[in-house]
Amino acid sequence: MPKARVTKIIDGDTFKIPRKVIRLANVYAPELGNRGGSQAKADLKDMINNKTISYTPVGKSYNRVVAQVKVAGKSVNQAMRNKVR
């Protein structure tokens, strides 16, 4: 399971690590500019920005790695699914 430090939050389900963009698998956060988009981005930022995450790639989409992501042993994907309802 690769590990990396998060360098930038793009939106509520996408972020950057060095040399990669990662999309959270099975998380459908509102787009920025849509209702809830800014809050979803802020939630993800609070959870993982500048932290070391581990991830398991499950696919690719639009030049992004789609992955299951954990921080401190906890699923970021599940936490964001619980927030984005």
PDB file of N, CA, C and O in Angstrom:
ATOM      1  N   MET A   1       0.850  -1.170   0.000  1.00  0.00           N
ATOM      2  CA  MET A   1       0.000   0.000   0.000  1.00  0.00           C
ATOM      3  C   MET A   1       0.902   1.241   0.000  1.00  0.00           C
ATOM      4  O   MET A   1       1.564   1.520   0.999  1.00  0.00           O
ATOM      5  N   PRO A   2       0.932   1.989  -1.117  1.00  0.00           N
ATOM      6  CA  PRO A   2       1.776   3.191  -1.178  1.00  0.00           C
ATOM      7  C   PRO A   2       1.343   4.259  -0.160  1.00  0.00           C
ATOM      8  O   PRO A   2       0.179   4.337   0.232  1.00  0.00           O
ATOM      9  N   LYS A   3       2.306   5.061   0.246  1.00  0.00           N
ATOM     10  CA  LYS A   3       2.042   6.178   1.155  1.00  0.00           C
ATOM     11  C   LYS A   3       2.584   7.453   0.532  1.00  0.00           C
ATOM     12  O   LYS A   3       3.563   7.421  -0.214  1.00  0.00           O
ATOM     13  N   ALA A   4       1.940   8.583   0.843  1.00  0.00           N
ATOM     14  CA  ALA A   4       2.398   9.881   0.335  1.00  0.00           C
ATOM     15  C   ALA A   4       1.762  10.992   1.156  1.00  0.00           C
ATOM     16  O   ALA A   4       0.746  10.796   1.824  1.00  0.00           O
ATOM     17  N   ARG A   5       2.384  12.161   1.089  1.00  0.00           N
ATOM     18  CA  ARG A   5       1.834  13.342   1.769  1.00  0.00           C
ATOM     19  C   ARG A   5       0.934  14.098   0.799  1.00  0.00           C
ATOM     20  O   ARG A   5       1.293  14.321  -0.357  1.00  0.00           O
ATOM     21  N   VAL A   6      -0.230  14.485   1.281  1.00  0.00           N
ATOM     22  CA  VAL A   6      -1.189  15.244   0.472  1.00  0.00           C
ATOM     23  C   VAL A   6      -0.674  16.673   0.332  1.00  0.00           C
ATOM     24  O   VAL A   6      -0.330  17.321   1.320  1.00  0.00           O
ATOM     25  N   THR A   7      -0.626  17.157  -0.921  1.00  0.00           N
ATOM     26  CA  THR A   7      -0.096  18.498  -1.172  1.00  0.00           C
ATOM     27  C   THR A   7      -1.164  19.519  -1.537  1.00  0.00           C
ATOM     28  O   THR A   7      -0.951  20.721  -1.375  1.00  0.00           O
ATOM     29  N   LYS A   8      -2.319  19.054  -2.032  1.00  0.00           N
ATOM     30  CA  LYS A   8      -3.363  19.999  -2.433  1.00  0.00           C
ATOM     31  C   LYS A   8      -4.708  19.283  -2.485  1.00  0.00           C
ATOM     32  O   LYS A   8      -4.800  18.143  -2.938  1.00  0.00           O
ATOM     33  N   ILE A   9      -5.744  19.964  -2.017  1.00  0.00           N
ATOM     34  CA  ILE A   9      -7.110  19.464  -2.126  1.00  0.00           C
ATOM     35  C   ILE A   9      -7.740  20.153  -3.324  1.00  0.00           C
ATOM     36  O   ILE A   9      -7.755  21.382  -3.394  1.00  0.00           O
ATOM     37  N   ILE A  10      -8.252  19.387  -4.255  1.00  0.00           N
ATOM     38  CA  ILE A  10      -8.853  19.955  -5.465  1.00  0.00           C
ATOM     39  C   ILE A  10     -10.344  20.202  -5.261  1.00  0.00           C
ATOM     40  O   ILE A  10     -10.850  21.282  -5.565  1.00  0.00           O
ATOM     41  N   ASP A  11     -11.042  19.194  -4.746  1.00  0.00           N
ATOM     42  CA  ASP A  11     -12.463  19.345  -4.418  1.00  0.00           C
ATOM     43  C   ASP A  11     -12.801  18.295  -3.363  1.00  0.00           C
ATOM     44  O   ASP A  11     -11.894  17.772  -2.716  1.00  0.00           O
ATOM     45  N   GLY A  12     -14.055  17.979  -3.176  1.00  0.00           N
ATOM     46  CA  GLY A  12     -14.461  17.085  -2.100  1.00  0.00           C
ATOM     47  C   GLY A  12     -14.148  15.627  -2.306  1.00  0.00           C
ATOM     48  O   GLY A  12     -14.355  14.826  -1.394  1.00  0.00           O
ATOM     49  N   ASP A  13     -13.653  15.245  -3.478  1.00  0.00           N
ATOM     50  CA  ASP A  13     -13.301  13.840  -3.695  1.00  0.00           C
ATOM     51  C   ASP A  13     -12.007  13.660  -4.491  1.00  0.00           C
ATOM     52  O   ASP A  13     -11.710  12.554  -4.943  1.00  0.00           O
ATOM     53  N   THR A  14     -11.239  14.730  -4.665  1.00  0.00           N
ATOM     54  CA  THR A  14     -10.005  14.662  -5.452  1.00  0.00           C
ATOM     55  C   THR A  14      -8.916  15.501  -4.787  1.00  0.00           C
ATOM     56  O   THR A  14      -9.167  16.597  -4.285  1.00  0.00           O
ATOM     57  N   PHE A  15      -7.691  14.950  -4.798  1.00  0.00           N
ATOM     58  CA  PHE A  15      -6.570  15.668  -4.190  1.00  0.00           C
ATOM     59  C   PHE A  15      -5.273  15.266  -4.887  1.00  0.00           C
ATOM     60  O   PHE A  15      -5.231  14.327  -5.681  1.00  0.00           O
ATOM     61  N   LYS A  16      -4.213  16.017  -4.559  1.00  0.00           N
ATOM     62  CA  LYS A  16      -2.901  15.755  -5.155  1.00  0.00           C
ATOM     63  C   LYS A  16      -1.923  15.263  -4.104  1.00  0.00           C
ATOM     64  O   LYS A  16      -1.939  15.674  -2.944  1.00  0.00           O
ATOM     65  N   ILE A  17      -1.060  14.351  -4.578  1.00  0.00           N
ATOM     66  CA  ILE A  17       0.139  13.964  -3.863  1.00  0.00           C
ATOM     67  C   ILE A  17       1.266  14.197  -4.870  1.00  0.00           C
ATOM     68  O   ILE A  17       0.981  14.447  -6.041  1.00  0.00           O
ATOM     69  N   PRO A  18       2.520  14.126  -4.461  1.00  0.00           N
ATOM     70  CA  PRO A  18       3.571  14.350  -5.460  1.00  0.00           C
ATOM     71  C   PRO A  18       3.429  13.416  -6.673  1.00  0.00           C
ATOM     72  O   PRO A  18       3.360  12.196  -6.528  1.00  0.00           O
ATOM     73  N   ARG A  19       3.388  14.003  -7.838  1.00  0.00           N
ATOM     74  CA  ARG A  19       3.336  13.320  -9.133  1.00  0.00           C
ATOM     75  C   ARG A  19       2.053  12.557  -9.432  1.00  0.00           C
ATOM     76  O   ARG A  19       2.006  11.816 -10.414  1.00  0.00           O
ATOM     77  N   LYS A  20       1.002  12.713  -8.611  1.00  0.00           N
ATOM     78  CA  LYS A  20      -0.261  12.022  -8.876  1.00  0.00           C
ATOM     79  C   LYS A  20      -1.448  12.843  -8.415  1.00  0.00           C
ATOM     80  O   LYS A  20      -1.362  13.642  -7.483  1.00  0.00           O
ATOM     81  N   VAL A  21      -2.563  12.617  -9.100  1.00  0.00           N
ATOM     82  CA  VAL A  21      -3.852  13.133  -8.649  1.00  0.00           C
ATOM     83  C   VAL A  21      -4.676  11.903  -8.279  1.00  0.00           C
ATOM     84  O   VAL A  21      -4.748  10.941  -9.044  1.00  0.00           O
ATOM     85  N   ILE A  22      -5.294  11.942  -7.105  1.00  0.00           N
ATOM     86  CA  ILE A  22      -6.072  10.809  -6.616  1.00  0.00           C
ATOM     87  C   ILE A  22      -7.529  11.203  -6.449  1.00  0.00           C
ATOM     88  O   ILE A  22      -7.847  12.264  -5.911  1.00  0.00           O
ATOM     89  N   ARG A  23      -8.402  10.332  -6.919  1.00  0.00           N
ATOM     90  CA  ARG A  23      -9.862  10.480  -6.791  1.00  0.00           C
ATOM     91  C   ARG A  23     -10.325   9.403  -5.832  1.00  0.00           C
ATOM     92  O   ARG A  23      -9.996   8.231  -6.011  1.00  0.00           O
ATOM     93  N   LEU A  24     -11.081   9.782  -4.822  1.00  0.00           N
ATOM     94  CA  LEU A  24     -11.606   8.811  -3.867  1.00  0.00           C
ATOM     95  C   LEU A  24     -12.600   7.886  -4.561  1.00  0.00           C
ATOM     96  O   LEU A  24     -13.535   8.355  -5.210  1.00  0.00           O
ATOM     97  N   ALA A  25     -12.405   6.588  -4.430  1.00  0.00           N
ATOM     98  CA  ALA A  25     -13.312   5.612  -5.035  1.00  0.00           C
ATOM     99  C   ALA A  25     -14.669   5.640  -4.334  1.00  0.00           C
ATOM    100  O   ALA A  25     -14.748   5.687  -3.107  1.00  0.00           O
ATOM    101  N   ASN A  26     -15.720   5.609  -5.128  1.00  0.00           N
ATOM    102  CA  ASN A  26     -17.103   5.522  -4.626  1.00  0.00           C
ATOM    103  C   ASN A  26     -17.521   6.681  -3.723  1.00  0.00           C
ATOM    104  O   ASN A  26     -18.356   6.517  -2.833  1.00  0.00           O
ATOM    105  N   VAL A  27     -16.934   7.846  -3.961  1.00  0.00           N
ATOM    106  CA  VAL A  27     -17.336   9.069  -3.254  1.00  0.00           C
ATOM    107  C   VAL A  27     -17.774  10.058  -4.327  1.00  0.00           C
ATOM    108  O   VAL A  27     -17.034  10.313  -5.277  1.00  0.00           O
ATOM    109  N   TYR A  28     -18.955  10.605  -4.179  1.00  0.00           N
ATOM    110  CA  TYR A  28     -19.511  11.517  -5.181  1.00  0.00           C
ATOM    111  C   TYR A  28     -19.855  12.848  -4.519  1.00  0.00           C
ATOM    112  O   TYR A  28     -21.019  13.146  -4.250  1.00  0.00           O
ATOM    113  N   ALA A  29     -18.827  13.631  -4.267  1.00  0.00           N
ATOM    114  CA  ALA A  29     -18.996  14.943  -3.633  1.00  0.00           C
ATOM    115  C   ALA A  29     -19.517  15.932  -4.668  1.00  0.00           C
ATOM    116  O   ALA A  29     -19.218  15.807  -5.856  1.00  0.00           O
ATOM    117  N   PRO A  30     -20.303  16.925  -4.216  1.00  0.00           N
ATOM    118  CA  PRO A  30     -20.768  17.955  -5.149  1.00  0.00           C
ATOM    119  C   PRO A  30     -19.581  18.720  -5.748  1.00  0.00           C
ATOM    120  O   PRO A  30     -18.565  18.930  -5.085  1.00  0.00           O
ATOM    121  N   GLU A  31     -19.726  19.122  -6.984  1.00  0.00           N
ATOM    122  CA  GLU A  31     -18.675  19.908  -7.640  1.00  0.00           C
ATOM    123  C   GLU A  31     -18.611  21.294  -7.021  1.00  0.00           C
ATOM    124  O   GLU A  31     -19.611  21.810  -6.522  1.00  0.00           O
ATOM    125  N   LEU A  32     -17.426  21.892  -7.059  1.00  0.00           N
ATOM    126  CA  LEU A  32     -17.288  23.274  -6.591  1.00  0.00           C
ATOM    127  C   LEU A  32     -18.219  24.143  -7.415  1.00  0.00           C
ATOM    128  O   LEU A  32     -18.335  23.946  -8.624  1.00  0.00           O
ATOM    129  N   GLY A  33     -18.865  25.072  -6.801  1.00  0.00           N
ATOM    130  CA  GLY A  33     -19.824  25.916  -7.490  1.00  0.00           C
ATOM    131  C   GLY A  33     -21.240  25.400  -7.328  1.00  0.00           C
ATOM    132  O   GLY A  33     -22.199  26.146  -7.525  1.00  0.00           O
ATOM    133  N   ASN A  34     -21.381  24.120  -6.967  1.00  0.00           N
ATOM    134  CA  ASN A  34     -22.700  23.548  -6.681  1.00  0.00           C
ATOM    135  C   ASN A  34     -22.914  23.547  -5.175  1.00  0.00           C
ATOM    136  O   ASN A  34     -21.961  23.591  -4.397  1.00  0.00           O
ATOM    137  N   ARG A  35     -24.159  23.497  -4.784  1.00  0.00           N
ATOM    138  CA  ARG A  35     -24.504  23.485  -3.362  1.00  0.00           C
ATOM    139  C   ARG A  35     -23.776  22.339  -2.658  1.00  0.00           C
ATOM    140  O   ARG A  35     -23.882  21.185  -3.073  1.00  0.00           O
ATOM    141  N   GLY A  36     -23.050  22.656  -1.611  1.00  0.00           N
ATOM    142  CA  GLY A  36     -22.334  21.664  -0.831  1.00  0.00           C
ATOM    143  C   GLY A  36     -20.905  21.409  -1.284  1.00  0.00           C
ATOM    144  O   GLY A  36     -20.143  20.750  -0.576  1.00  0.00           O
ATOM    145  N   GLY A  37     -20.530  21.920  -2.451  1.00  0.00           N
ATOM    146  CA  GLY A  37     -19.193  21.676  -2.990  1.00  0.00           C
ATOM    147  C   GLY A  37     -18.080  22.251  -2.138  1.00  0.00           C
ATOM    148  O   GLY A  37     -17.084  21.578  -1.875  1.00  0.00           O
ATOM    149  N   SER A  38     -18.242  23.489  -1.705  1.00  0.00           N
ATOM    150  CA  SER A  38     -17.213  24.135  -0.876  1.00  0.00           C
ATOM    151  C   SER A  38     -17.089  23.444   0.475  1.00  0.00           C
ATOM    152  O   SER A  38     -15.986  23.296   1.000  1.00  0.00           O
ATOM    153  N   GLN A  39     -18.208  23.024   1.032  1.00  0.00           N
ATOM    154  CA  GLN A  39     -18.168  22.322   2.324  1.00  0.00           C
ATOM    155  C   GLN A  39     -17.487  20.967   2.187  1.00  0.00           C
ATOM    156  O   GLN A  39     -16.712  20.575   3.059  1.00  0.00           O
ATOM    157  N   ALA A  40     -17.763  20.253   1.112  1.00  0.00           N
ATOM    158  CA  ALA A  40     -17.121  18.954   0.888  1.00  0.00           C
ATOM    159  C   ALA A  40     -15.609  19.123   0.764  1.00  0.00           C
ATOM    160  O   ALA A  40     -14.845  18.335   1.322  1.00  0.00           O
ATOM    161  N   LYS A  41     -15.180  20.147   0.038  1.00  0.00           N
ATOM    162  CA  LYS A  41     -13.742  20.406  -0.095  1.00  0.00           C
ATOM    163  C   LYS A  41     -13.133  20.724   1.271  1.00  0.00           C
ATOM    164  O   LYS A  41     -12.058  20.226   1.604  1.00  0.00           O
ATOM    165  N   ALA A  42     -13.818  21.549   2.058  1.00  0.00           N
ATOM    166  CA  ALA A  42     -13.323  21.911   3.396  1.00  0.00           C
ATOM    167  C   ALA A  42     -13.247  20.675   4.299  1.00  0.00           C
ATOM    168  O   ALA A  42     -12.305  20.532   5.079  1.00  0.00           O
ATOM    169  N   ASP A  43     -14.231  19.789   4.195  1.00  0.00           N
ATOM    170  CA  ASP A  43     -14.225  18.565   5.000  1.00  0.00           C
ATOM    171  C   ASP A  43     -13.029  17.685   4.646  1.00  0.00           C
ATOM    172  O   ASP A  43     -12.343  17.176   5.532  1.00  0.00           O
ATOM    173  N   LEU A  44     -12.783  17.507   3.345  1.00  0.00           N
ATOM    174  CA  LEU A  44     -11.650  16.685   2.923  1.00  0.00           C
ATOM    175  C   LEU A  44     -10.334  17.342   3.342  1.00  0.00           C
ATOM    176  O   LEU A  44      -9.401  16.663   3.770  1.00  0.00           O
ATOM    177  N   LYS A  45     -10.270  18.661   3.216  1.00  0.00           N
ATOM    178  CA  LYS A  45      -9.056  19.388   3.610  1.00  0.00           C
ATOM    179  C   LYS A  45      -8.772  19.192   5.095  1.00  0.00           C
ATOM    180  O   LYS A  45      -7.632  18.933   5.480  1.00  0.00           O
ATOM    181  N   ASP A  46      -9.796  19.314   5.925  1.00  0.00           N
ATOM    182  CA  ASP A  46      -9.619  19.115   7.370  1.00  0.00           C
ATOM    183  C   ASP A  46      -9.121  17.704   7.676  1.00  0.00           C
ATOM    184  O   ASP A  46      -8.350  17.496   8.613  1.00  0.00           O
ATOM    185  N   MET A  47      -9.567  16.747   6.881  1.00  0.00           N
ATOM    186  CA  MET A  47      -9.245  15.347   7.125  1.00  0.00           C
ATOM    187  C   MET A  47      -7.822  14.961   6.707  1.00  0.00           C
ATOM    188  O   MET A  47      -7.149  14.220   7.423  1.00  0.00           O
ATOM    189  N   ILE A  48      -7.353  15.469   5.531  1.00  0.00           N
ATOM    190  CA  ILE A  48      -6.103  14.921   4.992  1.00  0.00           C
ATOM    191  C   ILE A  48      -5.056  15.926   4.525  1.00  0.00           C
ATOM    192  O   ILE A  48      -3.932  15.518   4.229  1.00  0.00           O
ATOM    193  N   ASN A  49      -5.364  17.211   4.443  1.00  0.00           N
ATOM    194  CA  ASN A  49      -4.387  18.152   3.892  1.00  0.00           C
ATOM    195  C   ASN A  49      -3.092  18.153   4.693  1.00  0.00           C
ATOM    196  O   ASN A  49      -3.104  18.258   5.919  1.00  0.00           O
ATOM    197  N   ASN A  50      -1.965  18.032   3.973  1.00  0.00           N
ATOM    198  CA  ASN A  50      -0.618  18.000   4.565  1.00  0.00           C
ATOM    199  C   ASN A  50      -0.381  16.799   5.472  1.00  0.00           C
ATOM    200  O   ASN A  50       0.549  16.807   6.278  1.00  0.00           O
ATOM    201  N   LYS A  51      -1.209  15.770   5.350  1.00  0.00           N
ATOM    202  CA  LYS A  51      -1.025  14.551   6.132  1.00  0.00           C
ATOM    203  C   LYS A  51      -0.538  13.434   5.214  1.00  0.00           C
ATOM    204  O   LYS A  51      -0.714  13.487   3.996  1.00  0.00           O
ATOM    205  N   THR A  52       0.071  12.431   5.818  1.00  0.00           N
ATOM    206  CA  THR A  52       0.496  11.260   5.060  1.00  0.00           C
ATOM    207  C   THR A  52      -0.663  10.281   4.997  1.00  0.00           C
ATOM    208  O   THR A  52      -1.227   9.891   6.019  1.00  0.00           O
ATOM    209  N   ILE A  53      -1.005   9.894   3.780  1.00  0.00           N
ATOM    210  CA  ILE A  53      -2.088   8.942   3.546  1.00  0.00           C
ATOM    211  C   ILE A  53      -1.494   7.662   2.965  1.00  0.00           C
ATOM    212  O   ILE A  53      -0.389   7.663   2.423  1.00  0.00           O
ATOM    213  N   SER A  54      -2.242   6.579   3.089  1.00  0.00           N
ATOM    214  CA  SER A  54      -1.913   5.355   2.365  1.00  0.00           C
ATOM    215  C   SER A  54      -3.083   5.114   1.423  1.00  0.00           C
ATOM    216  O   SER A  54      -4.221   5.473   1.723  1.00  0.00           O
ATOM    217  N   TYR A  55      -2.792   4.506   0.286  1.00  0.00           N
ATOM    218  CA  TYR A  55      -3.859   4.305  -0.694  1.00  0.00           C
ATOM    219  C   TYR A  55      -3.684   2.998  -1.454  1.00  0.00           C
ATOM    220  O   TYR A  55      -2.575   2.505  -1.660  1.00  0.00           O
ATOM    221  N   THR A  56      -4.829   2.462  -1.859  1.00  0.00           N
ATOM    222  CA  THR A  56      -4.868   1.261  -2.681  1.00  0.00           C
ATOM    223  C   THR A  56      -5.552   1.615  -3.982  1.00  0.00           C
ATOM    224  O   THR A  56      -6.760   1.848  -3.992  1.00  0.00           O
ATOM    225  N   PRO A  57      -4.815   1.663  -5.085  1.00  0.00           N
ATOM    226  CA  PRO A  57      -5.431   1.982  -6.372  1.00  0.00           C
ATOM    227  C   PRO A  57      -6.447   0.909  -6.773  1.00  0.00           C
ATOM    228  O   PRO A  57      -6.196  -0.286  -6.620  1.00  0.00           O
ATOM    229  N   VAL A  58      -7.591   1.353  -7.285  1.00  0.00           N
ATOM    230  CA  VAL A  58      -8.612   0.420  -7.771  1.00  0.00           C
ATOM    231  C   VAL A  58      -8.974   0.705  -9.226  1.00  0.00           C
ATOM    232  O   VAL A  58      -9.774  -0.022  -9.815  1.00  0.00           O
ATOM    233  N   GLY A  59      -8.394   1.753  -9.813  1.00  0.00           N
ATOM    234  CA  GLY A  59      -8.670   2.079 -11.204  1.00  0.00           C
ATOM    235  C   GLY A  59      -8.058   3.409 -11.591  1.00  0.00           C
ATOM    236  O   GLY A  59      -7.270   4.000 -10.852  1.00  0.00           O
ATOM    237  N   LYS A  60      -8.450   3.866 -12.786  1.00  0.00           N
ATOM    238  CA  LYS A  60      -8.008   5.173 -13.301  1.00  0.00           C
ATOM    239  C   LYS A  60      -9.212   5.851 -13.932  1.00  0.00           C
ATOM    240  O   LYS A  60     -10.108   5.192 -14.460  1.00  0.00           O
ATOM    241  N   SER A  61      -9.219   7.167 -13.870  1.00  0.00           N
ATOM    242  CA  SER A  61     -10.290   7.949 -14.476  1.00  0.00           C
ATOM    243  C   SER A  61      -9.755   9.339 -14.790  1.00  0.00           C
ATOM    244  O   SER A  61      -9.295  10.045 -13.892  1.00  0.00           O
ATOM    245  N   TYR A  62      -9.812   9.738 -16.057  1.00  0.00           N
ATOM    246  CA  TYR A  62      -9.363  11.069 -16.473  1.00  0.00           C
ATOM    247  C   TYR A  62      -7.964  11.383 -15.949  1.00  0.00           C
ATOM    248  O   TYR A  62      -7.745  12.447 -15.370  1.00  0.00           O
ATOM    249  N   ASN A  63      -7.020  10.469 -16.146  1.00  0.00           N
ATOM    250  CA  ASN A  63      -5.628  10.616 -15.707  1.00  0.00           C
ATOM    251  C   ASN A  63      -5.472  10.752 -14.192  1.00  0.00           C
ATOM    252  O   ASN A  63      -4.466  11.268 -13.706  1.00  0.00           O
ATOM    253  N   ARG A  64      -6.468  10.289 -13.462  1.00  0.00           N
ATOM    254  CA  ARG A  64      -6.379  10.277 -11.999  1.00  0.00           C
ATOM    255  C   ARG A  64      -6.354   8.828 -11.528  1.00  0.00           C
ATOM    256  O   ARG A  64      -6.939   7.950 -12.164  1.00  0.00           O
ATOM    257  N   VAL A  65      -5.682   8.586 -10.425  1.00  0.00           N
ATOM    258  CA  VAL A  65      -5.728   7.282  -9.780  1.00  0.00           C
ATOM    259  C   VAL A  65      -6.986   7.256  -8.919  1.00  0.00           C
ATOM    260  O   VAL A  65      -7.173   8.128  -8.070  1.00  0.00           O
ATOM    261  N   VAL A  66      -7.837   6.276  -9.127  1.00  0.00           N
ATOM    262  CA  VAL A  66      -9.011   6.093  -8.275  1.00  0.00           C
ATOM    263  C   VAL A  66      -8.592   5.118  -7.183  1.00  0.00           C
ATOM    264  O   VAL A  66      -8.067   4.043  -7.473  1.00  0.00           O
ATOM    265  N   ALA A  67      -8.825   5.497  -5.914  1.00  0.00           N
ATOM    266  CA  ALA A  67      -8.248   4.694  -4.831  1.00  0.00           C
ATOM    267  C   ALA A  67      -9.094   4.694  -3.568  1.00  0.00           C
ATOM    268  O   ALA A  67      -9.908   5.582  -3.316  1.00  0.00           O
ATOM    269  N   GLN A  68      -8.853   3.647  -2.790  1.00  0.00           N
ATOM    270  CA  GLN A  68      -9.308   3.587  -1.407  1.00  0.00           C
ATOM    271  C   GLN A  68      -8.191   4.253  -0.606  1.00  0.00           C
ATOM    272  O   GLN A  68      -7.021   3.907  -0.771  1.00  0.00           O
ATOM    273  N   VAL A  69      -8.538   5.194   0.251  1.00  0.00           N
ATOM    274  CA  VAL A  69      -7.538   6.010   0.946  1.00  0.00           C
ATOM    275  C   VAL A  69      -7.745   5.913   2.453  1.00  0.00           C
ATOM    276  O   VAL A  69      -8.874   5.909   2.945  1.00  0.00           O
ATOM    277  N   LYS A  70      -6.631   5.837   3.171  1.00  0.00           N
ATOM    278  CA  LYS A  70      -6.684   5.822   4.639  1.00  0.00           C
ATOM    279  C   LYS A  70      -5.737   6.880   5.193  1.00  0.00           C
ATOM    280  O   LYS A  70      -4.689   7.165   4.615  1.00  0.00           O
ATOM    281  N   VAL A  71      -6.125   7.447   6.313  1.00  0.00           N
ATOM    282  CA  VAL A  71      -5.263   8.349   7.075  1.00  0.00           C
ATOM    283  C   VAL A  71      -5.356   7.878   8.522  1.00  0.00           C
ATOM    284  O   VAL A  71      -6.449   7.706   9.062  1.00  0.00           O
ATOM    285  N   ALA A  72      -4.203   7.675   9.136  1.00  0.00           N
ATOM    286  CA  ALA A  72      -4.141   7.171  10.519  1.00  0.00           C
ATOM    287  C   ALA A  72      -4.979   5.901  10.677  1.00  0.00           C
ATOM    288  O   ALA A  72      -5.616   5.699  11.711  1.00  0.00           O
ATOM    289  N   GLY A  73      -4.976   5.046   9.652  1.00  0.00           N
ATOM    290  CA  GLY A  73      -5.688   3.766   9.706  1.00  0.00           C
ATOM    291  C   GLY A  73      -7.176   3.836   9.476  1.00  0.00           C
ATOM    292  O   GLY A  73      -7.848   2.805   9.493  1.00  0.00           O
ATOM    293  N   LYS A  74      -7.716   5.034   9.258  1.00  0.00           N
ATOM    294  CA  LYS A  74      -9.166   5.197   9.064  1.00  0.00           C
ATOM    295  C   LYS A  74      -9.491   5.490   7.609  1.00  0.00           C
ATOM    296  O   LYS A  74      -8.745   6.199   6.934  1.00  0.00           O
ATOM    297  N   SER A  75     -10.595   4.951   7.128  1.00  0.00           N
ATOM    298  CA  SER A  75     -10.994   5.123   5.737  1.00  0.00           C
ATOM    299  C   SER A  75     -11.483   6.544   5.465  1.00  0.00           C
ATOM    300  O   SER A  75     -12.471   6.998   6.043  1.00  0.00           O
ATOM    301  N   VAL A  76     -10.782   7.227   4.586  1.00  0.00           N
ATOM    302  CA  VAL A  76     -11.203   8.565   4.156  1.00  0.00           C
ATOM    303  C   VAL A  76     -12.437   8.438   3.271  1.00  0.00           C
ATOM    304  O   VAL A  76     -13.337   9.275   3.335  1.00  0.00           O
ATOM    305  N   ASN A  77     -12.482   7.390   2.443  1.00  0.00           N
ATOM    306  CA  ASN A  77     -13.614   7.180   1.555  1.00  0.00           C
ATOM    307  C   ASN A  77     -14.909   7.066   2.363  1.00  0.00           C
ATOM    308  O   ASN A  77     -15.901   7.720   2.043  1.00  0.00           O
ATOM    309  N   GLN A  78     -14.899   6.237   3.406  1.00  0.00           N
ATOM    310  CA  GLN A  78     -16.101   6.047   4.221  1.00  0.00           C
ATOM    311  C   GLN A  78     -16.471   7.332   4.945  1.00  0.00           C
ATOM    312  O   GLN A  78     -17.648   7.689   5.014  1.00  0.00           O
ATOM    313  N   ALA A  79     -15.485   8.027   5.482  1.00  0.00           N
ATOM    314  CA  ALA A  79     -15.764   9.272   6.196  1.00  0.00           C
ATOM    315  C   ALA A  79     -16.399  10.301   5.272  1.00  0.00           C
ATOM    316  O   ALA A  79     -17.334  10.996   5.671  1.00  0.00           O
ATOM    317  N   MET A  80     -15.905  10.408   4.044  1.00  0.00           N
ATOM    318  CA  MET A  80     -16.476  11.376   3.105  1.00  0.00           C
ATOM    319  C   MET A  80     -17.856  10.928   2.624  1.00  0.00           C
ATOM    320  O   MET A  80     -18.729  11.768   2.406  1.00  0.00           O
ATOM    321  N   ARG A  81     -18.070   9.629   2.454  1.00  0.00           N
ATOM    322  CA  ARG A  81     -19.420   9.156   2.081  1.00  0.00           C
ATOM    323  C   ARG A  81     -20.415   9.512   3.176  1.00  0.00           C
ATOM    324  O   ARG A  81     -21.557   9.865   2.881  1.00  0.00           O
ATOM    325  N   ASN A  82     -19.997   9.424   4.436  1.00  0.00           N
ATOM    326  CA  ASN A  82     -20.881   9.770   5.542  1.00  0.00           C
ATOM    327  C   ASN A  82     -21.194  11.261   5.581  1.00  0.00           C
ATOM    328  O   ASN A  82     -22.281  11.654   6.004  1.00  0.00           O
ATOM    329  N   LYS A  83     -20.247  12.097   5.142  1.00  0.00           N
ATOM    330  CA  LYS A  83     -20.451  13.546   5.156  1.00  0.00           C
ATOM    331  C   LYS A  83     -21.257  14.030   3.959  1.00  0.00           C
ATOM    332  O   LYS A  83     -22.036  14.976   4.079  1.00  0.00           O
ATOM    333  N   VAL A  84     -21.076  13.389   2.802  1.00  0.00           N
ATOM    334  CA  VAL A  84     -21.699  13.837   1.558  1.00  0.00           C
ATOM    335  C   VAL A  84     -22.953  13.010   1.320  1.00  0.00           C
ATOM    336  O   VAL A  84     -22.907  11.981   0.646  1.00  0.00           O
ATOM    337  N   ARG A  85     -24.041  13.449   1.858  1.00  0.00           N
ATOM    338  CA  ARG A  85     -25.320  12.727   1.687  1.00  0.00           C
ATOM    339  C   ARG A  85     -26.366  13.625   1.142  1.00  0.00           C
ATOM    340  O   ARG A  85     -27.501  13.195   0.933  1.00  0.00           O
TER     341      ARG A  85
END
